[in-house]
């Protein structure tokens, strides 16, 4: 399930990043797109439960989550731009879901490791 949510987040960042760039013309809208591409490249490792790749994916997901909340969402809310609010909110939602999924996955893995020892 974690890999599927990770994949959804990757595609959301890619599509909404491109959409934001096409609508607004700002190169900063390509930041989520770039993170989405990197996360997409990490998908195979996340799916196979590679610990190092999963931790890299979590770190990148956390960075983009905080970045979207701190800048695009904040600016969209203050401007009252419903399109920007929608795009930023969806990216925050999928990134938050991915973070929660990763954390639950890590907790599950820790419990299984503890039981095996």
C-alpha positions as CSV (number, residue, x, y, z in Angstrom):
1,X,0.0,0.0,0.0
2,X,2.9,2.4,0.8
3,X,4.3,2.0,-2.7
4,X,0.9,2.8,-4.3
5,X,0.5,6.0,-2.2
6,X,4.1,6.9,-3.0
7,X,3.3,6.5,-6.7
8,X,0.1,8.6,-6.4
9,X,2.1,11.3,-4.7
10,X,4.8,11.2,-7.4
11,X,2.3,11.6,-10.2
12,X,0.3,14.3,-8.3
13,X,3.5,16.4,-7.8
14,X,4.4,15.9,-11.5
15,X,1.0,16.7,-13.0
16,X,0.1,19.5,-10.6
17,X,3.6,21.0,-10.9
18,X,3.3,21.1,-14.7
19,X,-0.3,22.5,-14.4
20,X,0.9,25.2,-12.1
21,X,3.7,26.2,-14.5
22,X,1.4,26.3,-17.5
23,X,-1.2,28.4,-15.7
24,X,1.2,30.7,-13.8
25,X,4.4,30.6,-15.9
26,X,6.6,30.6,-12.8
27,X,9.6,28.3,-12.8
28,X,9.1,27.7,-9.1
29,X,6.0,25.7,-10.0
30,X,8.5,23.2,-11.5
31,X,9.9,22.4,-8.0
32,X,7.1,19.9,-7.1
33,X,7.5,18.5,-10.7
34,X,11.2,17.9,-10.0
35,X,10.5,16.3,-6.7
36,X,7.8,14.2,-8.3
37,X,10.2,12.9,-10.9
38,X,12.8,12.0,-8.3
39,X,10.2,10.2,-6.2
40,X,9.0,8.4,-9.3
41,X,12.5,7.1,-9.9
42,X,12.6,5.9,-6.3
43,X,9.3,4.0,-6.7
44,X,10.9,0.6,-7.6
45,X,13.0,0.7,-4.4
46,X,10.1,1.8,-2.3
47,X,8.0,-1.1,-3.8
48,X,10.7,-3.6,-3.0
49,X,11.0,-2.2,0.5
50,X,14.7,-1.1,0.1
51,X,15.4,0.6,3.4
52,X,17.8,3.2,2.1
53,X,15.6,4.2,-0.8
54,X,12.5,4.3,1.4
55,X,14.3,6.6,3.8
56,X,15.5,8.9,1.0
57,X,11.9,8.9,-0.3
58,X,10.6,9.9,3.1
59,X,13.1,12.7,3.5
60,X,12.2,14.1,0.0
61,X,8.5,13.7,0.7
62,X,8.9,15.6,4.0
63,X,10.9,18.4,2.4
64,X,8.3,18.9,-0.4
65,X,5.4,18.7,2.1
66,X,6.9,21.5,4.3
67,X,7.9,23.5,1.2
68,X,4.4,23.5,-0.3
69,X,2.8,24.4,3.1
70,X,5.3,27.2,3.7
71,X,5.2,28.9,0.3
72,X,2.7,28.0,-2.4
73,X,-0.2,27.2,-0.2
74,X,0.4,30.2,2.1
75,X,0.7,32.5,-0.9
76,X,-2.4,31.0,-2.6
77,X,-4.5,31.4,0.5
78,X,-3.4,35.0,1.0
79,X,-4.2,35.8,-2.7
80,X,-7.5,33.9,-2.6
81,X,-6.6,32.1,-5.8
82,X,-8.9,29.1,-5.9
83,X,-6.9,27.2,-8.6
84,X,-3.6,27.6,-6.7
85,X,-5.3,26.7,-3.4
86,X,-6.7,23.6,-5.0
87,X,-3.4,22.5,-6.6
88,X,-1.4,23.2,-3.4
89,X,-3.9,21.5,-1.2
90,X,-4.0,18.3,-3.2
91,X,-0.2,18.2,-3.3
92,X,-0.1,18.7,0.5
93,X,-2.8,16.0,1.0
94,X,-1.0,13.4,-1.1
95,X,2.4,14.2,0.4
96,X,0.9,13.9,3.9
97,X,-0.7,10.6,3.0
98,X,2.6,9.3,1.7
99,X,4.3,10.5,4.9
100,X,1.7,8.7,7.1
101,X,2.0,5.6,5.0
102,X,5.8,5.5,5.3
103,X,5.7,6.1,9.0
104,X,3.1,3.3,9.5
105,X,5.3,1.0,7.3
106,X,8.4,1.7,9.4
107,X,6.5,1.0,12.6
108,X,5.2,-2.3,11.2
109,X,8.7,-3.3,10.1
110,X,10.1,-2.4,13.5
111,X,7.4,-4.6,15.2
112,X,8.1,-7.5,12.9
113,X,11.9,-7.2,13.6
114,X,11.2,-7.1,17.3
115,X,9.1,-10.2,17.2
116,X,11.7,-12.1,15.1
117,X,14.4,-11.3,17.7
